[in-house]
């Protein structure tokens, strides 16, 4: 029969797509139901389209067949005209049936009759647990991809001089934007926009190219405007230690120099280690050379009308001993170099503003941050298992109930572990090998608050935080309160279950995707009902509804306008704690644009209070962007700081991914663009 399942998020978003799963009616489940479904049934167009009559299709002839084709389409046969073929087919059918069913016949033996029980117990409830084994059922029959015979080429260049050992274990690009850096001596320039970059003689040269053209061709001329190297200049080739679609990391290990080359970036970024002296040389003449008071910014003017800016992460002593050379004393830190186009002061202010934000590999940053927690090497802290209550605690939390926001006494578990799960899901998505390595740890963390089982041998309790009667989570943990359980941040609860669904997507675990999606959907509906207080609502008393647009802390026996960390009048904090972190699913949580406008207008007067943090302002402007993109964008560009879990990049993504005028924003209707992220 055909069962139709609706994704709960699709229900919230008004999506009409359904997912049809085929259950084969021969006493078992088809292992390859997708292939079976495609071969037997025409596609359903929408959820309103009736499926074809099942009666016109017949199942496989053998009830215990292990043949990969679970269903077959029957069609009429003219026996009179093909009698010979018919007889042969009958013989083949009998022979195949005998071969297939023979091994499944049970041996004849006396049936076992259990002794009567005076108190028969009911059959145990089926259990569902978030376990790694859910993957194995779907992938146990995967075969190794086909490869042609191994080549012993005598014409291919050797990549080993230019790639790190870990990259040599993987397929390497053959038409990349940095290919010249991997061929022959690796000393031909490549265009990274806006610079031409050349590596040679243990140094990296940067050129802001001039243009040459005639009637036959045009090209950009490479001149070594600035060359960065170790003053000792040990002779070595560069090594590429990582790369992606937009950047590479290029290292000179003996020189203690590592360059982050990013396409489209106005900065050339160099990491210097081990108190290394560096030199910056030029083929031109240095006309002027100056620094700011802190010696973290230097301005270099050359005789070719170029002006270059050098930024450093800490003070550095740069001197100009000759007309074409600049040197430093020992230095460890970040050096960033950028050309100042047309020597324009307006451009200089932009470069100044972003000089301290340098690019690193997202993958490396996340793995360096997460791995110590997963493999137990995080100094001074880490995850432990608590056998008393059955759950994850931290080393510091196990001896101090106030450490890690009360994590050791099970406070806010879904909040904190949700952030870990989100990061792990991202890493597992972009690096499947990493995901396989840490899969057991990932599932153990998710099971701490996502376990659905009731087994006595489970390591974690069933749904630690989620209340299946209230249909939302509680966060208080093992702390006694006169007003019962409580939860402050619904958005962090949504993030926890959303992250679990993302983890399921990264691992191909449809069970975890469905569980995380359902819990996220229920948490969202509860937040919109109980935490979001709309004008004219009758859920709460009139005086409470009149003064509040959002609940601060929701208790089992109370609704509080204050927060754990802020008084009621700090309305920007109340808004922010119900929004952070800003994610694609945030627009589902705040899909009622008319309420969003009410909430922002209710909050805005509080921003005039002295001492309001820039990070909290950013959350207010985030929601304003749902109905007033340009107004919110102007305010965001004037921010001087961001919340720890937020950034200018994240805010710009949010604002520019909102709908345009006419898409429903500002009209009071429910608008959700989340479906575009599927």
C-alpha positions in Angstrom: 0.0 0.0 0.0 1.0 3.6 -0.3 1.5 5.8 2.7 1.8 9.6 2.5 3.8 11.4 5.1 3.9 15.2 5.5 7.0 16.9 6.7 5.9 19.1 9.7 7.9 22.0 8.5 6.2 21.8 5.1 2.9 22.1 7.0 4.1 25.2 8.7 5.3 26.7 5.5 2.2 26.0 3.5 4.1 23.7 1.1 2.0 21.1 -0.7 4.7 18.6 -1.6 4.2 15.1 -0.2 6.5 12.1 0.1 5.2 8.7 -0.8 6.7 5.6 0.5 5.9 2.1 -0.9 5.3 -0.8 1.5 5.5 -4.0 -0.5 2.6 -6.4 0.4 4.6 -9.6 0.5 5.3 -9.8 4.2 8.3 -7.5 4.2 9.7 -4.2 3.3 11.4 -3.5 0.0 15.1 -2.7 0.6 15.2 -0.6 -2.5 11.8 1.0 -2.3 12.8 4.0 -4.4 13.8 1.9 -7.4 10.8 -0.4 -6.9 8.4 2.6 -6.7 9.8 4.2 -9.9 9.6 1.0 -11.9 6.0 0.2 -10.8 4.1 3.4 -10.3 3.9 6.6 -12.4 4.8 9.7 -10.4 2.2 11.5 -8.3 1.9 15.0 -9.4 0.8 16.7 -6.2 -0.8 15.8 -2.9 -4.2 16.3 -4.4 -3.6 13.9 -7.3 -5.1 10.5 -6.7 -2.7 7.6 -7.0 -3.3 5.0 -9.7 -5.3 1.9 -8.9 -3.1 -0.6 -7.1 -5.2 -3.4 -8.5 -3.6 -2.9 -11.9 -0.3 -4.0 -10.6 0.8 -7.3 -9.2 3.5 -8.1 -6.7 6.4 -10.5 -7.2 5.4 -14.1 -7.5 7.4 -15.2 -4.5 6.4 -14.0 -1.0 9.9 -14.6 0.3 11.8 -13.5 -2.8 15.1 -11.7 -2.2 15.2 -10.6 -5.8 15.9 -6.8 -6.1 12.8 -6.4 -8.2 10.1 -6.4 -5.6 7.2 -5.6 -7.9 6.4 -6.4 -11.5 3.8 -5.1 -13.9 1.5 -7.7 -15.3 0.2 -7.4 -18.8 -2.1 -9.7 -20.8 -0.6 -12.4 -22.9 -2.2 -14.0 -26.0 -1.7 -17.7 -25.2 -3.1 -19.0 -28.5 -0.5 -17.0 -30.6 2.5 -17.7 -28.3 1.7 -21.1 -26.9 5.3 -22.3 -27.2 6.6 -19.3 -25.4 3.9 -19.6 -22.8 4.9 -23.2 -22.0 8.6 -22.3 -21.7 7.7 -19.3 -19.4 5.8 -21.6 -17.1 8.7 -24.0 -16.8 11.1 -21.1 -16.1 8.7 -19.7 -13.6 8.4 -23.0 -11.7 12.2 -23.5 -11.7 12.9 -20.0 -10.5 10.2 -20.3 -7.8 11.7 -23.6 -6.6 15.2 -22.1 -6.4 14.2 -19.0 -4.6 11.8 -20.5 -2.0 13.7 -23.7 -1.3 16.2 -22.1 1.0 13.5 -20.3 2.9 11.4 -23.4 3.8 11.4 -24.0 7.5 12.6 -27.5 8.7 9.9 -29.7 9.9 10.0 -29.9 13.7 7.7 -30.0 16.7 6.5 -26.5 17.5 7.7 -25.2 20.8 4.8 -24.7 23.3 5.7 -22.3 26.1 4.5 -23.2 29.6 1.4 -21.2 30.7 2.1 -18.0 32.6 -0.2 -17.0 35.4 0.4 -13.3 34.9 1.1 -12.7 31.2 2.8 -9.3 30.6 1.7 -7.1 27.7 4.0 -6.9 24.7 6.8 -4.3 25.1 6.3 -0.9 23.4 8.3 -0.4 20.2 11.2 1.9 20.8 12.9 4.5 18.6 16.3 5.7 19.5 18.5 8.2 17.8 21.4 5.8 17.1 24.1 5.6 14.4 22.7 2.3 13.3 19.9 4.0 11.4 22.5 4.8 8.7 23.7 1.2 8.2 20.4 -0.1 7.0 20.4 2.3 4.0 24.0 1.9 3.0 24.9 -1.7 3.8 24.5 -2.7 0.1 26.6 0.1 -1.4 29.3 -1.1 -3.8 32.7 0.4 -4.4 32.5 2.8 -7.4 34.0 1.4 -10.6 37.5 2.5 -11.5 39.3 1.7 -14.8 42.7 0.1 -14.5 45.4 2.1 -12.8 47.5 4.3 -15.1 51.3 4.4 -15.0 51.6 7.7 -16.9 55.0 9.0 -17.9 53.7 12.4 -19.0 51.8 13.7 -16.0 53.7 16.2 -13.8 54.4 15.2 -10.2 52.1 17.1 -7.7 54.0 16.0 -4.6 56.4 19.1 -4.5 53.5 21.5 -4.2 50.8 19.8 -2.1 50.9 18.9 1.5 50.8 15.2 2.4 47.2 15.2 3.5 46.1 16.7 0.1 48.1 14.1 -1.8 45.8 11.4 -0.5 42.8 13.1 -2.3 42.0 13.9 -6.0 43.7 17.1 -7.0 42.4 19.9 -9.3 43.7 20.1 -12.9 42.0 23.3 -14.1 41.9 25.5 -11.0 42.4 29.2 -10.6 45.8 28.5 -8.9 47.0 25.8 -11.3 50.2 27.6 -12.3 51.4 27.4 -8.7 51.4 23.5 -9.0 53.3 23.1 -12.3 57.0 23.0 -13.2 58.7 25.4 -10.8 55.4 26.9 -9.6 56.7 30.4 -10.4 54.2 31.6 -13.0 51.7 34.3 -11.8 48.0 33.6 -11.2 45.2 36.2 -11.1 43.3 36.3 -7.8 41.5 39.5 -8.5 42.4 42.3 -8.0 46.0 41.1 -7.7 48.4 38.9 -9.8 50.3 36.6 -7.4 53.7 35.0 -8.1 55.6 32.6 -5.9 59.4 32.2 -6.4 62.6 32.0 -4.5 60.9 31.5 -1.0 59.0 34.7 -1.5 55.6 35.8 -2.6 55.2 38.8 -5.0 52.0 40.8 -5.4 51.1 43.0 -8.4 48.3 45.4 -8.8 48.5 45.0 -12.6 48.4 47.6 -15.3 46.6 47.1 -18.5 48.2 46.8 -22.0 46.1 46.6 -25.2 46.3 46.9 -28.9 44.1 46.0 -31.8 45.1 42.3 -31.6 45.0 41.6 -27.8 45.0 43.0 -24.3 46.4 41.7 -21.1 47.4 42.6 -17.6 51.1 43.3 -17.0 52.8 41.7 -14.0 55.2 43.8 -12.0 56.5 42.8 -8.6 55.1 45.8 -6.8 55.7 44.3 -3.4 57.5 41.0 -2.5 57.2 39.5 1.0 59.8 37.1 2.3 61.8 36.0 5.4 64.9 38.2 5.7 67.0 35.0 6.0 65.4 33.9 2.7 65.9 30.1 3.0 65.5 28.6 -0.4 62.4 26.4 -0.5 59.3 25.9 -2.6 55.9 26.8 -1.4 53.4 24.1 -0.3 49.7 24.3 -0.7 48.1 23.1 2.5 44.4 23.7 1.7 42.2 25.0 -1.0 38.6 25.5 -1.9 36.5 27.2 -4.6 37.6 30.7 -3.6 40.9 30.5 -1.8 44.1 28.6 -1.1 46.6 28.5 1.8 50.2 28.6 0.6 53.0 28.0 3.0 56.8 28.4 3.2 57.4 26.2 6.2 61.1 27.0 6.8 60.4 30.7 6.5 57.5 30.6 9.0 55.2 32.3 6.5 51.7 31.2 5.6 49.7 33.1 3.0 45.9 33.1 2.7 45.1 34.0 -0.9 41.4 34.7 -1.4 39.8 35.5 -4.7 38.2 39.0 -4.7 39.8 40.1 -1.5 41.5 43.5 -1.4 43.9 42.1 1.3 46.9 39.8 0.9 47.0 38.1 4.3 50.1 36.5 5.8 50.5 34.7 9.1 54.0 35.0 10.6 55.2 32.7 13.3 58.2 32.1 15.6 59.3 35.8 15.9 60.4 35.9 12.3 62.0 39.0 10.7 60.3 39.8 7.4 61.2 42.0 4.4 59.0 43.8 1.9 60.8 44.8 -1.3 59.8 46.5 -4.5 61.0 47.0 -8.0 60.0 50.6 -7.7 61.3 53.3 -5.4 59.7 54.1 -2.0 58.9 57.8 -2.0 57.4 58.0 1.5 57.0 55.6 4.4 55.0 56.4 7.6 53.1 54.7 10.4 50.3 55.4 12.9 51.1 55.8 16.6 50.5 52.2 17.6 52.7 51.0 14.7 50.0 48.6 13.5 49.4 50.5 10.2 52.0 51.6 7.7 51.6 53.6 4.5 54.0 53.1 1.6 54.0 55.4 -1.4 55.9 54.3 -4.5 57.1 56.2 -7.5 54.7 54.4 -9.9 51.8 56.4 -8.2 50.7 53.4 -6.1 50.0 53.6 -2.4 50.0 50.5 -0.3 48.8 49.9 3.2 50.3 47.4 5.6 48.3 46.4 8.7 49.5 44.1 11.5 47.7 42.4 14.4 50.1 43.9 16.9 52.9 46.5 17.0 55.7 45.9 14.5 58.9 47.8 13.9 59.3 48.4 10.2 62.2 50.4 8.8 63.1 51.6 5.3 66.9 51.1 5.1 67.1 51.5 1.3 65.1 53.0 -1.5 63.4 49.7 -2.4 63.5 47.7 0.9 61.5 47.6 4.1 62.5 45.2 6.9 61.2 44.3 10.4 62.5 43.0 13.7 61.2 39.6 14.9 57.4 39.4 14.7 54.6 36.9 15.2 51.1 37.6 14.1 49.1 38.7 11.1 50.3 41.0 8.3 47.8 42.3 5.8 48.7 44.3 2.7 46.3 46.2 0.4 46.6 48.6 -2.4 44.8 52.0 -2.0 43.0 52.5 -5.3 43.6 56.0 -6.6 44.9 57.0 -3.2 41.3 57.7 -2.3 40.7 58.5 1.5 37.2 57.1 1.2 38.6 53.7 0.2 41.1 53.9 3.0 38.5 54.2 5.6 36.8 51.0 4.3 40.1 49.2 4.3 40.8 50.4 7.9 37.5 49.1 9.1 38.0 45.6 7.8 41.7 45.3 8.3 41.3 43.2 11.4 39.0 40.6 9.9 41.1 38.2 8.0 40.0 35.0 6.3 40.7 31.5 7.5 39.3 28.2 6.4 35.8 27.6 7.8 36.6 23.9 7.9 39.9 24.4 9.8 38.4 26.9 12.2 35.5 24.6 13.0 37.5 21.4 13.3 40.1 23.1 15.5 37.3 24.4 17.7 35.2 21.2 17.9 37.7 18.3 17.8 39.2 18.9 21.2 35.7 18.5 22.7 35.1 15.3 20.7 38.4 13.6 21.4 38.9 14.8 25.0 41.9 17.1 24.4 40.3 20.4 25.4 42.5 21.7 28.1 40.9 22.4 31.4 37.4 21.3 30.3 35.7 18.7 28.2 32.7 16.3 28.1 32.1 13.6 30.6 29.3 11.0 31.1 27.3 11.2 34.3 25.9 7.8 35.3 23.7 9.2 38.1 21.1 10.8 35.9 22.4 9.5 32.5 23.8 12.4 30.4 26.7 14.5 29.3 28.3 17.0 31.7 31.5 19.0 31.5 34.6 18.6 33.7 34.2 22.1 35.1 30.4 21.6 35.5 30.9 18.4 37.4 32.6 20.2 40.3 31.0 23.7 40.0 27.2 24.0 39.5 27.6 27.5 38.2 30.2 26.7 35.6 29.3 26.5 31.9 25.9 28.2 32.6 24.9 25.3 34.9 25.6 22.6 32.3 26.8 20.2 35.0 23.3 20.2 36.6 21.6 19.8 33.2 20.6 23.4 32.7 20.1 24.5 29.1 21.4 21.2 27.6 19.5 21.5 24.4 20.7 25.1 23.9 24.4 24.4 24.4 24.6 21.0 22.6 22.5 22.4 19.7 25.4 24.7 18.9 27.8 21.8 18.9 25.5 19.8 16.7 25.1 22.6 14.2 28.9 22.9 13.8 29.3 19.2 13.5 26.6 19.0 10.8 28.4 21.7 8.8 31.7 19.9 9.1 30.2 16.5 8.2 28.6 18.1 5.2 31.7 19.7 3.8 34.1 17.0 4.8 32.4 13.5 4.8 35.6 11.8 5.9 35.7 14.0 9.0 32.0 13.2 9.6 32.7 9.5 9.5 35.5 9.8 12.0 33.4 11.6 14.6 30.0 10.1 13.8 29.8 8.2 17.1 30.5 11.3 19.2 28.0 13.4 17.1 25.2 10.9 17.7 26.1 10.6 21.4 25.8 14.4 21.8 22.5 14.5 19.9 21.1 11.5 21.9 21.6 13.5 25.2 18.5 15.5 24.4 17.1 13.7 21.4 16.8 10.1 22.5 13.3 8.7 21.9 13.8 5.2 23.4 12.5 3.8 26.7 15.0 0.9 27.0 16.4 0.2 30.4 19.9 0.0 28.9 19.7 3.4 27.2 22.5 5.8 28.1 20.2 8.8 28.0 16.6 9.6 29.1 13.8 10.0 26.7 13.6 13.6 25.3 15.5 15.3 28.1 14.0 18.8 27.4 11.0 18.4 25.3 7.5 18.2 26.9 5.2 16.0 24.8 2.1 17.4 26.6 3.1 21.1 26.4 4.8 20.6 23.0 7.8 22.8 23.8 11.0 22.4 25.8 12.0 23.2 29.3 15.5 24.4 30.2 15.9 24.5 34.0 17.6 21.1 34.6 18.1 19.9 38.2 17.2 23.2 40.0 14.2 23.5 42.2 11.8 26.4 41.5 8.6 27.3 43.2 7.0 28.1 39.8 8.2 24.8 38.2 10.0 24.3 35.0 11.0 27.3 32.8 12.4 28.2 29.4 13.8 31.6 28.3 15.0 31.3 24.7 12.7 29.5 22.3 15.0 30.3 19.3 17.9 28.4 20.9 15.5 25.5 21.5 14.5 25.6 17.8 18.2 25.8 16.8 18.8 22.5 18.8 16.2 20.5 16.9 16.9 22.2 13.6 20.6 21.4 14.0 19.7 17.7 14.7 17.8 17.7 11.4 20.8 19.1 9.7 23.0 16.4 11.2 20.6 13.9 9.8 20.8 15.4 6.4 24.6 15.4 6.6 24.6 11.7 7.5 21.7 10.7 5.3 19.7 9.6 8.3 16.1 10.2 7.4 14.9 9.1 10.9 16.9 11.9 12.6 15.8 14.4 9.9 12.2 13.6 10.6 12.6 13.7 14.4 14.5 16.9 14.4 12.1 18.5 11.9 9.0 17.5 13.9 10.4 18.8 17.3 11.5 22.1 15.6 8.1 22.5 14.1 6.3 21.9 17.4 8.7 24.3 19.3 8.0 27.0 16.7 4.3 26.7 17.0 4.5 26.8 20.8 6.8 29.9 20.7 4.3 31.7 18.4 1.4 30.8 20.7 2.9 31.3 24.2 6.0 33.6 23.9 4.9 35.9 21.1 2.3 38.3 22.5 0.3 39.9 19.7 -1.8 43.0 20.0 -5.4 42.1 20.8 -4.5 38.5 21.9 -6.8 37.0 24.5 -4.5 34.3 25.7 -3.2 36.5 28.6 -4.9 39.1 30.7 -5.4 42.6 29.1 -2.9 44.5 31.2 -0.1 41.9 30.5 -0.9 41.8 26.8 -1.0 45.6 26.6 2.5 46.1 28.0 4.3 43.1 26.5 5.0 41.9 22.9 7.1 39.0 24.0 7.4 36.9 27.2 10.8 36.9 28.9 10.8 33.6 30.8 7.9 31.2 30.5 7.3 29.1 33.6 5.0 26.2 34.2 3.1 28.4 36.7 4.0 31.9 35.6 4.8 34.3 32.7 7.6 36.7 33.4 8.5 39.9 31.5 12.0 39.9 33.0 15.0 37.7 31.9 17.6 35.8 33.9 20.1 38.5 32.9 18.1 41.6 32.3 15.1 43.6 33.8 11.8 43.9 31.9 12.6 47.4 30.5 15.6 46.0 28.5 13.2 45.1 25.7 16.0 44.7 23.1 17.3 41.8 25.2 13.9 40.2 25.3 13.6 40.4 21.5 17.2 39.2 21.0 17.0 36.2 23.3 14.0 35.0 21.3 15.8 35.4 17.9 19.4 34.3 18.4 21.1 32.6 16.6 20.1 34.1 13.2 19.5 31.1 10.9 17.5 30.3 7.8 14.8 28.8 10.1 14.5 32.1 12.0 12.1 33.4 9.4 9.8 30.5 10.1 9.8 31.3 13.8 9.0 35.0 12.9 6.9 34.3 9.8 4.0 36.7 11.0 5.3 39.9 9.6 2.6 42.0 11.1 3.6 40.8 14.6 7.3 41.4 13.7 6.5 45.0 13.0 4.6 45.3 16.3 7.6 43.7 18.2 10.2 46.0 16.6 8.1 49.2 17.2 7.6 48.1 20.8 11.3 47.6 21.2 12.8 50.6 19.4 12.3 53.2 22.3 14.5 51.0 24.5 17.4 51.5 22.1 17.6 55.1 23.2 18.7 54.0 26.7 22.3 54.7 27.6 24.5 51.6 27.4 22.5 49.5 25.0 24.9 46.9 23.4 25.5 47.0 19.7 24.9 43.3 19.5 21.4 43.6 20.8 20.7 46.4 18.4 21.7 44.1 15.6 18.9 41.7 16.5 16.3 44.4 16.4 17.5 45.5 12.9 17.4 41.9 11.8 13.7 41.7 12.3 13.2 45.2 10.9 14.7 43.9 7.7 11.7 41.6 7.2 9.5 44.6 6.3 12.0 47.5 5.8 15.2 46.2 4.1 16.7 49.6 3.2 16.0 51.1 6.7 17.5 48.1 8.5 20.5 47.9 6.1 21.4 51.5 6.9 21.3 50.9 10.6 23.3 47.7 10.3 26.0 49.5 8.4 26.4 51.9 11.3 26.9 49.2 13.9 30.3 49.1 15.6 29.9 45.6 17.1 28.0 42.4 16.9 26.9 39.6 19.2 29.3 36.8 19.8 27.2 34.5 17.7 26.6 37.0 15.0 28.6 39.0 12.4 28.3 41.7 9.8 28.4 39.0 7.1 25.5 37.1 8.7 23.4 40.3 9.0 24.1 41.2 5.4 23.1 37.7 4.2 19.9 38.0 6.2 18.9 41.4 4.9 19.8 40.8 1.2 17.9 37.4 1.3 14.6 39.1 2.3 11.9 39.4 -0.3 11.4 42.5 -2.3 8.4 44.9 -2.1 5.4 43.1 -3.3 6.4 39.7 -2.0 4.1 40.1 1.0 6.5 41.8 3.4 4.8 44.7 5.2 1.4 43.5 4.2 0.6 41.7 7.4 0.5 38.3 5.9 2.6 35.3 6.8 5.7 35.2 4.6 8.3 32.4 4.6 11.2 32.0 2.2 12.6 29.0 4.0 11.3 26.7 1.3 14.0 28.1 -1.0 16.7 26.6 1.2 15.6 23.0 0.5 
